Structures are given as C-alpha cells and as structure tokens.
C-alpha cells in the first residue's frame, strides 16, 4: 500500500481544505504537522524544491503541490485515479499511525478514557486557529471622556 503525505501546520485553512478532500473520499493519509515537528520542515523544503508554504502534498514519492493543485486534480477528474495508483504502488510505504496534530489534543486524550477522533482533533485545531488569528477591533470614535459622560448622566437625571 502506498502513502499520501501531507505537510501541514495548525491554523492553516488551506491545510484543512486539503485534508477534508481526502477525508470525504475516505482516503488514508499521513499528516506531518510542522508546528509540532519543526525538524521536518527542512525535509519538506528539499522535497518540494524550495517551497516553504503549507500544505505540501506527496503521493508516494511524487510531489503533487498544495491545496489548489489537489483541488485542480479533483475538478479535472484525475484525483481518484491518482489516489488509486498511489495506494496500489510502493508496498514499503505503509501509512504511519494517524498523527495527533496538537499537544493539547494529546493531553485531552490522556486525561480520561477518550480515544482520538479525527473530528475532535480537527475541532481542537480550529479552536486553536481562532485564538491565533489577529482580529482588528473597531476604533472607538464615539466614546465619551469622563467629563462628557458626567454631563450626559447629569442631563439624563435632570440635575443642574
């Protein structure tokens, strides 16, 4: 059985999109999350010919590209055949056990009798990604200063 390898990082929407394509098809894949395995980034950069963005996808030893390249294969109707050929070739590249993509998720499972579930892992990753996004808060152009606030409250109470 061959191997589909996807290099990802936490909080990456393109990575989530690529993984969902495989999950919807029920295709096994190996995820290497560079946020938790940073030593593998050099390996990825060398294998891709210098690309440093994620996701980066490989079918056995064949470099596929990123999420857009994977989606293009799906739209062109070529992805299912490529997956079939990939999984039929290279029996020495058996898939590794499913990676838990975050230390927090791993610690959640070790607390009780919970078992890893891809939906739960994805949910935790999405929550963590939400914390990492920078939000631009609206400016407070209509806020009052202390004196203005006192004047407004005095007028509301009809106090002179």
ChimeraX commands (.cxc) that place a marker at each C-alpha (Angstrom):
marker #1 position 0.00,0.00,0.00 radius 0.5
marker #1 position 1.33,3.44,-0.91 radius 0.5
marker #1 position 1.30,6.56,1.16 radius 0.5
marker #1 position -0.18,10.03,0.83 radius 0.5
marker #1 position 1.84,12.50,2.88 radius 0.5
marker #1 position 0.50,15.95,3.74 radius 0.5
marker #1 position 2.71,18.55,5.43 radius 0.5
marker #1 position 0.51,20.95,7.41 radius 0.5
marker #1 position 0.56,23.42,10.26 radius 0.5
marker #1 position -2.08,24.34,12.84 radius 0.5
marker #1 position -4.47,27.11,11.92 radius 0.5
marker #1 position -3.98,26.76,8.16 radius 0.5
marker #1 position -7.27,26.90,6.26 radius 0.5
marker #1 position -5.68,25.54,3.08 radius 0.5
marker #1 position -4.41,22.54,5.06 radius 0.5
marker #1 position -7.90,21.89,6.43 radius 0.5
marker #1 position -9.32,22.10,2.89 radius 0.5
marker #1 position -6.77,19.58,1.55 radius 0.5
marker #1 position -7.33,17.17,4.46 radius 0.5
marker #1 position -11.11,17.37,4.00 radius 0.5
marker #1 position -10.78,16.30,0.36 radius 0.5
marker #1 position -9.05,13.10,1.49 radius 0.5
marker #1 position -11.42,12.56,4.41 radius 0.5
marker #1 position -14.53,12.89,2.21 radius 0.5
marker #1 position -13.12,10.27,-0.12 radius 0.5
marker #1 position -12.20,8.02,2.82 radius 0.5
marker #1 position -8.57,8.07,1.70 radius 0.5
marker #1 position -5.94,7.34,4.35 radius 0.5
marker #1 position -3.14,9.90,4.57 radius 0.5
marker #1 position -0.24,10.71,6.84 radius 0.5
marker #1 position -0.17,14.22,8.29 radius 0.5
marker #1 position 3.05,15.85,9.38 radius 0.5
marker #1 position 2.20,18.98,11.35 radius 0.5
marker #1 position 5.24,21.25,11.16 radius 0.5
marker #1 position 4.09,23.22,14.19 radius 0.5
marker #1 position 4.80,20.15,16.32 radius 0.5
marker #1 position 7.54,18.60,14.19 radius 0.5
marker #1 position 9.56,21.65,13.07 radius 0.5
marker #1 position 12.63,19.48,12.35 radius 0.5
marker #1 position 10.74,18.07,9.34 radius 0.5
marker #1 position 10.42,21.48,7.64 radius 0.5
marker #1 position 13.86,21.18,6.02 radius 0.5
marker #1 position 12.87,17.76,4.70 radius 0.5
marker #1 position 9.72,19.28,3.15 radius 0.5
marker #1 position 11.56,22.26,1.63 radius 0.5
marker #1 position 14.14,19.96,0.00 radius 0.5
marker #1 position 11.48,17.58,-1.35 radius 0.5
marker #1 position 9.40,20.42,-2.83 radius 0.5
marker #1 position 12.31,22.18,-4.47 radius 0.5
marker #1 position 12.32,25.11,-2.06 radius 0.5
marker #1 position 8.62,25.67,-1.29 radius 0.5
marker #1 position 8.05,26.73,2.30 radius 0.5
marker #1 position 4.26,27.10,2.38 radius 0.5
marker #1 position 1.78,24.51,3.57 radius 0.5
marker #1 position 0.08,22.28,2.73 radius 0.5
marker #1 position 2.53,20.32,0.59 radius 0.5
marker #1 position 1.20,17.00,-0.67 radius 0.5
marker #1 position 3.04,13.90,-1.89 radius 0.5
marker #1 position 1.66,10.71,-3.37 radius 0.5
marker #1 position 4.42,8.24,-2.55 radius 0.5
marker #1 position 7.49,9.97,-3.98 radius 0.5
marker #1 position 5.52,12.14,-6.45 radius 0.5
marker #1 position 5.16,15.78,-5.49 radius 0.5
marker #1 position 1.56,16.94,-6.08 radius 0.5
marker #1 position 1.71,20.51,-4.78 radius 0.5
marker #1 position -0.57,22.45,-2.46 radius 0.5
marker #1 position -4.31,22.55,-1.78 radius 0.5
marker #1 position -5.03,24.40,-5.03 radius 0.5
marker #1 position -3.16,21.75,-7.03 radius 0.5
marker #1 position -5.09,18.99,-5.26 radius 0.5
marker #1 position -8.39,20.77,-5.93 radius 0.5
marker #1 position -7.44,21.20,-9.61 radius 0.5
marker #1 position -6.89,17.44,-9.88 radius 0.5
marker #1 position -10.30,16.87,-8.29 radius 0.5
marker #1 position -12.02,19.33,-10.66 radius 0.5
marker #1 position -10.31,17.75,-13.70 radius 0.5
marker #1 position -11.48,14.31,-12.55 radius 0.5
marker #1 position -7.93,12.98,-12.19 radius 0.5
marker #1 position -7.65,12.76,-8.41 radius 0.5
marker #1 position -9.46,9.44,-7.85 radius 0.5
marker #1 position -7.26,7.64,-10.39 radius 0.5
marker #1 position -4.06,9.19,-8.93 radius 0.5
marker #1 position -5.10,8.07,-5.43 radius 0.5
marker #1 position -5.86,4.56,-6.69 radius 0.5
marker #1 position -2.46,4.28,-8.41 radius 0.5
marker #1 position -0.68,5.78,-5.39 radius 0.5
marker #1 position -2.18,3.34,-2.91 radius 0.5
marker #1 position -1.51,0.34,-5.20 radius 0.5
marker #1 position 2.20,1.18,-5.58 radius 0.5
marker #1 position 5.11,1.03,-3.15 radius 0.5
marker #1 position 4.06,-1.50,-0.52 radius 0.5
marker #1 position 7.11,-0.45,1.53 radius 0.5
marker #1 position 5.48,2.96,2.17 radius 0.5
marker #1 position 2.76,1.77,4.50 radius 0.5
marker #1 position 0.92,4.61,6.21 radius 0.5
marker #1 position 2.11,5.54,9.67 radius 0.5
marker #1 position -0.41,5.62,12.54 radius 0.5
marker #1 position -2.67,8.65,12.48 radius 0.5
marker #1 position -0.86,11.65,13.90 radius 0.5
marker #1 position -2.48,13.70,16.62 radius 0.5
marker #1 position -1.85,17.19,15.41 radius 0.5
marker #1 position -1.68,19.05,18.66 radius 0.5
marker #1 position -0.15,18.59,22.07 radius 0.5
marker #1 position -3.34,19.92,23.64 radius 0.5
marker #1 position -5.39,17.24,21.89 radius 0.5
marker #1 position -2.97,14.57,23.05 radius 0.5
marker #1 position -3.20,15.77,26.64 radius 0.5
marker #1 position -7.01,15.76,26.40 radius 0.5
marker #1 position -6.94,12.08,25.43 radius 0.5
marker #1 position -4.53,11.20,28.23 radius 0.5
marker #1 position -6.80,12.75,30.89 radius 0.5
marker #1 position -9.58,10.20,30.59 radius 0.5
marker #1 position -10.65,7.30,28.51 radius 0.5
marker #1 position -11.21,9.41,25.39 radius 0.5
marker #1 position -9.95,7.95,22.13 radius 0.5
marker #1 position -8.56,10.07,19.26 radius 0.5
marker #1 position -11.22,11.02,16.75 radius 0.5
marker #1 position -10.39,12.94,13.57 radius 0.5
marker #1 position -13.42,15.23,14.02 radius 0.5
marker #1 position -12.37,16.08,17.59 radius 0.5
marker #1 position -8.77,16.69,16.53 radius 0.5
marker #1 position -10.00,18.98,13.72 radius 0.5
marker #1 position -12.29,20.83,16.14 radius 0.5
marker #1 position -9.44,21.45,18.58 radius 0.5
marker #1 position -7.23,22.66,15.68 radius 0.5
marker #1 position -9.99,25.03,14.52 radius 0.5
marker #1 position -10.38,26.43,18.04 radius 0.5
marker #1 position -6.63,26.91,18.37 radius 0.5
marker #1 position -6.53,28.57,14.95 radius 0.5
marker #1 position -9.21,31.02,16.10 radius 0.5
marker #1 position -7.04,32.10,19.02 radius 0.5
marker #1 position -4.06,32.65,16.74 radius 0.5
marker #1 position -5.87,34.90,14.26 radius 0.5
marker #1 position -5.35,38.60,14.70 radius 0.5
marker #1 position -8.61,40.47,14.98 radius 0.5
marker #1 position -8.86,44.11,14.17 radius 0.5
marker #1 position -11.11,45.72,16.71 radius 0.5
marker #1 position -13.23,48.69,15.63 radius 0.5
marker #1 position -11.97,52.05,16.75 radius 0.5
marker #1 position -13.86,53.87,19.48 radius 0.5
marker #1 position -14.57,57.12,17.72 radius 0.5
marker #1 position -17.82,57.72,19.58 radius 0.5
marker #1 position -16.57,57.10,23.08 radius 0.5
marker #1 position -17.02,59.69,25.80 radius 0.5
marker #1 position -14.41,61.19,28.01 radius 0.5
marker #1 position -15.00,61.41,31.76 radius 0.5
marker #1 position -16.36,64.98,31.74 radius 0.5
marker #1 position -18.67,64.29,28.79 radius 0.5
marker #1 position -20.01,61.17,30.48 radius 0.5
marker #1 position -20.80,63.13,33.68 radius 0.5
marker #1 position -22.60,65.81,31.66 radius 0.5
marker #1 position -24.68,63.20,29.84 radius 0.5
marker #1 position -25.67,61.40,33.03 radius 0.5
marker #1 position -26.49,64.70,34.81 radius 0.5
marker #1 position -28.73,65.75,31.89 radius 0.5
marker #1 position -30.46,62.35,31.95 radius 0.5
marker #1 position -31.20,62.83,35.67 radius 0.5
marker #1 position -32.20,66.47,35.12 radius 0.5
marker #1 position -29.60,67.65,37.65 radius 0.5
marker #1 position -28.22,71.17,37.30 radius 0.5
marker link #1:1,2 radius 0.2
marker link #1:2,3 radius 0.2
marker link #1:3,4 radius 0.2
marker link #1:4,5 radius 0.2
marker link #1:5,6 radius 0.2
marker link #1:6,7 radius 0.2
marker link #1:7,8 radius 0.2
marker link #1:8,9 radius 0.2
marker link #1:9,10 radius 0.2
marker link #1:10,11 radius 0.2
marker link #1:11,12 radius 0.2
marker link #1:12,13 radius 0.2
marker link #1:13,14 radius 0.2
marker link #1:14,15 radius 0.2
marker link #1:15,16 radius 0.2
marker link #1:16,17 radius 0.2
marker link #1:17,18 radius 0.2
marker link #1:18,19 radius 0.2
marker link #1:19,20 radius 0.2
marker link #1:20,21 radius 0.2
marker link #1:21,22 radius 0.2
marker link #1:22,23 radius 0.2
marker link #1:23,24 radius 0.2
marker link #1:24,25 radius 0.2
marker link #1:25,26 radius 0.2
marker link #1:26,27 radius 0.2
marker link #1:27,28 radius 0.2
marker link #1:28,29 radius 0.2
marker link #1:29,30 radius 0.2
marker link #1:30,31 radius 0.2
marker link #1:31,32 radius 0.2
marker link #1:32,33 radius 0.2
marker link #1:33,34 radius 0.2
marker link #1:34,35 radius 0.2
marker link #1:35,36 radius 0.2
marker link #1:36,37 radius 0.2
marker link #1:37,38 radius 0.2
marker link #1:38,39 radius 0.2
marker link #1:39,40 radius 0.2
marker link #1:40,41 radius 0.2
marker link #1:41,42 radius 0.2
marker link #1:42,43 radius 0.2
marker link #1:43,44 radius 0.2
marker link #1:44,45 radius 0.2
marker link #1:45,46 radius 0.2
marker link #1:46,47 radius 0.2
marker link #1:47,48 radius 0.2
marker link #1:48,49 radius 0.2
marker link #1:49,50 radius 0.2
marker link #1:50,51 radius 0.2
marker link #1:51,52 radius 0.2
marker link #1:52,53 radius 0.2
marker link #1:53,54 radius 0.2
marker link #1:54,55 radius 0.2
marker link #1:55,56 radius 0.2
marker link #1:56,57 radius 0.2
marker link #1:57,58 radius 0.2
marker link #1:58,59 radius 0.2
marker link #1:59,60 radius 0.2
marker link #1:60,61 radius 0.2
marker link #1:61,62 radius 0.2
marker link #1:62,63 radius 0.2
marker link #1:63,64 radius 0.2
marker link #1:64,65 radius 0.2
marker link #1:65,66 radius 0.2
marker link #1:66,67 radius 0.2
marker link #1:67,68 radius 0.2
marker link #1:68,69 radius 0.2
marker link #1:69,70 radius 0.2
marker link #1:70,71 radius 0.2
marker link #1:71,72 radius 0.2
marker link #1:72,73 radius 0.2
marker link #1:73,74 radius 0.2
marker link #1:74,75 radius 0.2
marker link #1:75,76 radius 0.2
marker link #1:76,77 radius 0.2
marker link #1:77,78 radius 0.2
marker link #1:78,79 radius 0.2
marker link #1:79,80 radius 0.2
marker link #1:80,81 radius 0.2
marker link #1:81,82 radius 0.2
marker link #1:82,83 radius 0.2
marker link #1:83,84 radius 0.2
marker link #1:84,85 radius 0.2
marker link #1:85,86 radius 0.2
marker link #1:86,87 radius 0.2
marker link #1:87,88 radius 0.2
marker link #1:88,89 radius 0.2
marker link #1:89,90 radius 0.2
marker link #1:90,91 radius 0.2
marker link #1:91,92 radius 0.2
marker link #1:92,93 radius 0.2
marker link #1:93,94 radius 0.2
marker link #1:94,95 radius 0.2
marker link #1:95,96 radius 0.2
marker link #1:96,97 radius 0.2
marker link #1:97,98 radius 0.2
marker link #1:98,99 radius 0.2
marker link #1:99,100 radius 0.2
marker link #1:100,101 radius 0.2
marker link #1:101,102 radius 0.2
marker link #1:102,103 radius 0.2
marker link #1:103,104 radius 0.2
marker link #1:104,105 radius 0.2
marker link #1:105,106 radius 0.2
marker link #1:106,107 radius 0.2
marker link #1:107,108 radius 0.2
marker link #1:108,109 radius 0.2
marker link #1:109,110 radius 0.2
marker link #1:110,111 radius 0.2
marker link #1:111,112 radius 0.2
marker link #1:112,113 radius 0.2
marker link #1:113,114 radius 0.2
marker link #1:114,115 radius 0.2
marker link #1:115,116 radius 0.2
marker link #1:116,117 radius 0.2
marker link #1:117,118 radius 0.2
marker link #1:118,119 radius 0.2
marker link #1:119,120 radius 0.2
marker link #1:120,121 radius 0.2
marker link #1:121,122 radius 0.2
marker link #1:122,123 radius 0.2
marker link #1:123,124 radius 0.2
marker link #1:124,125 radius 0.2
marker link #1:125,126 radius 0.2
marker link #1:126,127 radius 0.2
marker link #1:127,128 radius 0.2
marker link #1:128,129 radius 0.2
marker link #1:129,130 radius 0.2
marker link #1:130,131 radius 0.2
marker link #1:131,132 radius 0.2
marker link #1:132,133 radius 0.2
marker link #1:133,134 radius 0.2
marker link #1:134,135 radius 0.2
marker link #1:135,136 radius 0.2
marker link #1:136,137 radius 0.2
marker link #1:137,138 radius 0.2
marker link #1:138,139 radius 0.2
marker link #1:139,140 radius 0.2
marker link #1:140,141 radius 0.2
marker link #1:141,142 radius 0.2
marker link #1:142,143 radius 0.2
marker link #1:143,144 radius 0.2
marker link #1:144,145 radius 0.2
marker link #1:145,146 radius 0.2
marker link #1:146,147 radius 0.2
marker link #1:147,148 radius 0.2
marker link #1:148,149 radius 0.2
marker link #1:149,150 radius 0.2
marker link #1:150,151 radius 0.2
marker link #1:151,152 radius 0.2
marker link #1:152,153 radius 0.2
marker link #1:153,154 radius 0.2
marker link #1:154,155 radius 0.2
marker link #1:155,156 radius 0.2
marker link #1:156,157 radius 0.2
marker link #1:157,158 radius 0.2
marker link #1:158,159 radius 0.2
marker link #1:159,160 radius 0.2
view
